Amino acid sequence: MSLVKTGRFVGKFRHNLDEKGRLTMPAAWRPDVESSANAFLALPISDGSIAIYPPKMAAKLEEAIAQVPLEDAEGQMAVTELLDGAQDLSCDKQGRIKLNDSLIEGANLKKGAVLLGKVATFSIYSEELYESMLAGKPTDKAARAAIFKRFGI
């Protein structure tokens, strides 16, 4: 079976965090529980969100990190900071992932969370952070097109 039922992470979903720190993944995003695709990497992001990498993206990150020379103190410190709060996780049979306390606190997750698909990955935001992002100044179409062009989109 494919990584996820749709083959990619798309859409926005709102789910509640339970008392044990578990969050339900959208059904279309869930891999088979017994599959090798059921191994995610959670990374705290400086904007206050959590990035969730499936195995394919985690492997790309691992390759990139392996290129940072041990003698590059600045590079190694950046890697340390990136991975300091990282967590490996997987879906249970009910489609839930369990976030550790560090990720929950760092993302200021209380009860509600917004899961936002970003095609190859997805992000988890507190409701407050997501709403404040939406309330920010909207990007005009020309500026957005220029940003996409920079990345070949």
DAFEN-V469070 format. One record per residue. N is the residue number from 1. PSI is psi in whole degrees, 0 to 359 (999 if undefined). OMEGA is omega as a letter, one per 30 degrees, with the letter a starting at -180 (none if undefined). NEAR is the number of other ideal C-beta (glycine too) atoms within 10 Angstrom. Layout:
n->N psi->PSI omega->OMEGA near->NEAR
n->N psi->PSI omega->OMEGA near->NEAR
This chain:
n->1 psi->155 omega->a near->8
n->2 psi->170 omega->a near->11
n->3 psi->307 omega->l near->20
n->4 psi->162 omega->a near->21
n->5 psi->326 omega->l near->14
n->6 psi->347 omega->a near->14
n->7 psi->353 omega->l near->10
n->8 psi->165 omega->l near->18
n->9 psi->108 omega->l near->23
n->10 psi->151 omega->l near->15
n->11 psi->175 omega->l near->13
n->12 psi->135 omega->a near->12
n->13 psi->146 omega->l near->16
n->14 psi->127 omega->l near->10
n->15 psi->158 omega->l near->18
n->16 psi->143 omega->l near->13
n->17 psi->131 omega->l near->21
n->18 psi->178 omega->a near->12
n->19 psi->344 omega->l near->6
n->20 psi->6 omega->l near->8
n->21 psi->21 omega->l near->15
n->22 psi->144 omega->a near->16
n->23 psi->131 omega->a near->21
n->24 psi->129 omega->l near->19
n->25 psi->146 omega->l near->23
n->26 psi->142 omega->a near->19
n->27 psi->321 omega->a near->11
n->28 psi->342 omega->a near->15
n->29 psi->348 omega->a near->22
n->30 psi->133 omega->l near->19
n->31 psi->169 omega->l near->22
n->32 psi->138 omega->a near->14
n->33 psi->322 omega->a near->13
n->34 psi->358 omega->a near->8
n->35 psi->155 omega->l near->15
n->36 psi->345 omega->l near->9
n->37 psi->352 omega->a near->19
n->38 psi->56 omega->l near->18
n->39 psi->104 omega->a near->15
n->40 psi->156 omega->l near->21
n->41 psi->124 omega->l near->20
n->42 psi->129 omega->a near->22
n->43 psi->129 omega->l near->20
n->44 psi->135 omega->a near->21
n->45 psi->148 omega->a near->15
n->46 psi->340 omega->l near->8
n->47 psi->356 omega->l near->11
n->48 psi->1 omega->l near->17
n->49 psi->180 omega->l near->23
n->50 psi->127 omega->l near->25
n->51 psi->135 omega->l near->18
n->52 psi->118 omega->a near->26
n->53 psi->126 omega->l near->20
n->54 psi->173 omega->a near->21
n->55 psi->317 omega->a near->16
n->56 psi->315 omega->a near->11
n->57 psi->325 omega->l near->18
n->58 psi->323 omega->l near->19
n->59 psi->320 omega->l near->12
n->60 psi->319 omega->l near->12
n->61 psi->317 omega->l near->17
n->62 psi->318 omega->l near->11
n->63 psi->317 omega->a near->9
n->64 psi->317 omega->a near->10
n->65 psi->324 omega->l near->14
n->66 psi->340 omega->a near->9
n->67 psi->349 omega->a near->8
n->68 psi->114 omega->a near->14
n->69 psi->144 omega->l near->9
n->70 psi->333 omega->a near->7
n->71 psi->348 omega->a near->7
n->72 psi->88 omega->a near->12
n->73 psi->318 omega->l near->9
n->74 psi->316 omega->l near->8
n->75 psi->317 omega->l near->14
n->76 psi->325 omega->l near->14
n->77 psi->320 omega->l near->11
n->78 psi->319 omega->l near->13
n->79 psi->316 omega->l near->15
n->80 psi->314 omega->a near->9
n->81 psi->321 omega->l near->11
n->82 psi->316 omega->a near->15
n->83 psi->355 omega->a near->14
n->84 psi->319 omega->a near->10
n->85 psi->15 omega->a near->17
n->86 psi->157 omega->l near->19
n->87 psi->135 omega->l near->18
n->88 psi->139 omega->l near->9
n->89 psi->166 omega->l near->19
n->90 psi->164 omega->l near->14
n->91 psi->140 omega->l near->21
n->92 psi->183 omega->a near->14
n->93 psi->339 omega->l near->7
n->94 psi->2 omega->l near->10
n->95 psi->21 omega->a near->17
n->96 psi->146 omega->l near->20
n->97 psi->144 omega->l near->21
n->98 psi->116 omega->l near->18
n->99 psi->142 omega->l near->24
n->100 psi->166 omega->a near->14
n->101 psi->323 omega->a near->8
n->102 psi->315 omega->l near->14
n->103 psi->318 omega->a near->20
n->104 psi->313 omega->a near->19
n->105 psi->316 omega->a near->12
n->106 psi->327 omega->l near->17
n->107 psi->2 omega->l near->24
n->108 psi->41 omega->l near->13
n->109 psi->125 omega->l near->24
n->110 psi->281 omega->a near->12
n->111 psi->301 omega->a near->11
n->112 psi->146 omega->l near->14
n->113 psi->152 omega->l near->24
n->114 psi->126 omega->l near->20
n->115 psi->121 omega->a near->23
n->116 psi->118 omega->l near->17
n->117 psi->138 omega->l near->20
n->118 psi->40 omega->l near->13
n->119 psi->288 omega->a near->9
n->120 psi->343 omega->a near->13
n->121 psi->178 omega->l near->20
n->122 psi->159 omega->a near->25
n->123 psi->151 omega->l near->20
n->124 psi->127 omega->l near->26
n->125 psi->149 omega->l near->24
n->126 psi->154 omega->l near->21
n->127 psi->321 omega->a near->16
n->128 psi->315 omega->l near->14
n->129 psi->317 omega->a near->19
n->130 psi->316 omega->l near->21
n->131 psi->322 omega->l near->11
n->132 psi->327 omega->l near->12
n->133 psi->318 omega->l near->14
n->134 psi->327 omega->a near->9
n->135 psi->345 omega->l near->8
n->136 psi->170 omega->a near->7
n->137 psi->123 omega->a near->5
n->138 psi->145 omega->l near->9
n->139 psi->132 omega->l near->11
n->140 psi->160 omega->a near->9
n->141 psi->321 omega->a near->8
n->142 psi->318 omega->l near->8
n->143 psi->317 omega->l near->10
n->144 psi->318 omega->l near->12
n->145 psi->322 omega->l near->12
n->146 psi->321 omega->l near->11
n->147 psi->312 omega->l near->11
n->148 psi->321 omega->a near->10
n->149 psi->322 omega->l near->9
n->150 psi->328 omega->a near->8
n->151 psi->10 omega->l near->6
n->152 psi->30 omega->a near->5
n->153 psi->999 omega->none near->8
